[in-house]
């Protein structure tokens, strides 16, 4: 099973827009991905409610896991997404 650990960079953590973008990317990944924060139970990355239930704030270390063909690439893309401040990018787009 492939695994990545990443620190969430978005100012609002995994809430609102950053959570939406992460979940959308997880759905497009094409492989089942889970996300876990600390000792909390892993949840499916494609579940908005699951992701929000983790209560991830800026600076939280999360672990992503996936298995199957394309898992490494999917985790690389999702980890890169989480390591960016998606809130700041939204301000630039406005």
KAGITA-V125016 format. One record per run of one state. SS is the DSSP state (hx for helix, st for strand, lp for the rest). FROM is the first residue (numbers start at 1). LEN is the number of residues. If there is no record, write none. Layout:
SS,FROM,LEN + SS,FROM,LEN
This chain:
lp,1,1 + st,2,6 + lp,8,8 + hx,16,13 + lp,29,4 + st,33,5 + lp,38,5 + st,43,2 + lp,45,3 + hx,48,6 + lp,54,7 + st,61,6 + lp,67,4 + hx,71,12 + lp,83,3 + hx,86,8 + lp,94,1
